[in-house]
């Protein structure tokens, strides 16, 4: 029983770290350079679209869609943080009702897919504008790395049924 509890604590702790990284990496750039223009972070891309549309030009539909996916990514990352904290508390107190492992697995998988789709739309933006000086920022790639770390961590933590049957 101690092994299962330890596995749950480690998995949920890594999941908390992963979700904090997902939220923190929102401050990293979505594009590195845009024709010598300013560099916008993912957070600015999500919440300052008027200024970005003036800088990037009229053909920013793909960029807007990518930003919309990152807004949903942020919402899921915050909910994952809350659920993983609850799940860790449940593991520490042996309260099986607070085990949110299945929900954590679903959210981490959804987040990995959402971030992948966001990267795809940013590549579409890059292709549609035929801009050679535009480069993808490392923010989205660190986001997807944190999302996959969360997927691995969510499968380390035991589910409620596994914990009950052990």
Order of alpha helices (4+ residues) and beta strands (2+ residues): alpha-beta-alpha-alpha-alpha-alpha-beta-alpha-alpha
